[in-house]
Amino acid sequence: MSSLVACLLLTGCGTMYLDTPVGQSVKLLPRYTPTTVRIEKKVWFKWWGSEPIDDPHTAAIIKENNLKEVRLYMTNTFADGLINIFPGMIGFPRRTLIVEGNK
């Protein structure tokens, strides 16, 4: 029973938006296409993922870096897992947003 409670306390979610800037044409890249830019952004959520603390959108990153070709994804890194042990239990999970691309 205690392991079930521990698992429930360590769960969390959060919506990430893999979007592009309005009016900007962007080509999506296949998985293994080489890129020159890689940005990793840590996104924190509160209330077990129901509300973002940081901006969960990729559009601003694409615009700031003037990317014309992109590959976008969200992941939970090993570091996220370790860091989430305590904050995740009290409702503040973290995710990693990755934008790779070419100008």
Protein Blocks (a to p, Z undefined) as FASTA:
>chain_A
ZZmmmmmmmgccddddddddehiacddddfklccfbdcddddddeehhpacfbdcbfklm
mmmnopabdcddddddfklmmmmmmmmmnopacddddddddZZ
